[in-house]
Amino acid sequence: MKIIDEKGRLFGKINIIDFLAMLFILCLLPGAYLGYKFFTSKPLNNGMSQLSTDIELPVKFKKFDKRILNLLKVGDKERDQVGNVIAEIVWVGEPEPYFYIADIGQDERLRIKDENFVDVPARLKLKVRILNNDRLVYNDAPVLLNSIFEFICDKFTTSFIIVKDIKKKNVKVRVRFQSLSPEIGKLISKGYLEKDEDNKIIGKLVSIIKDDSSKLSTLSISENKVILIDIPDRNDLEVLLELVCTEQGENLYFKNYLLKIGNQINFTSGLYSVGGLILEILPD
């Protein structure tokens, strides 16, 4: 049997032109399929890698309703649509007052405490993805300071922001308040507290170590030496303070004061505000 007969048919059955057309189409199919996949498939998360990990971050639950504050517990979890845990509360701090800002015109604003809500510091363990540029993503949004996210568990829904991880430490220091007037000297006694704008205790006067009359250093020409002269109606108080300080690197700060021997510091109670000289930082 001839392969191609006189009518141009392959094996006497298939027209040679039809056969070549079919062969051509069969050769095109793999390339067409690959092209379809290439042009219709979505990019891989806009360049994101698929690596994910759990991290713990300091957060603050904002404007949390006081009526359900007792529901906020360590171990509360948020899950995704298939039931995987994507966020878990691992620590809850003491509630802080919540303030809102009221605009009263002419660029003046009032900070007003809202008794119905609180801010709650906490730590969350979040399931995050790591981008190729080493940026973190949670719930398809970048993880940045002051980023706002929702936390949804089976008991409540609330929002939180990511905050700086500020470590705090209680430190006892020996301080000398110098040249105090009699009026101020009488007010200062152990037990007085300093509070911040959120009414949290940040300092305590533990004890008064020494109460001396203030002295002025002067040079005696006749004796050729420095002598100390009492200053009338002025006292120096040496006190022990316990301060809530923040750690920044290797340094400790009380408010904006660097805690260092020889540096100045300010202590403010409800009745007075006095500056002093740091004499000693006591060990833990």
Helices and strands as residue ranges (DSSP letters): E 9-10, E 14-15, H 16-40, G 45-47, E 48-65, G 66-71, E 77-79, E 85-92, E 96-105, E 108-131, E 136-138, E 141-142, E 148-152, E 157-162, E 167-180, H 182-187, E 193-195, E 201-220, E 225-248, E 251-254, E 257-258, E 264-268, E 273-281
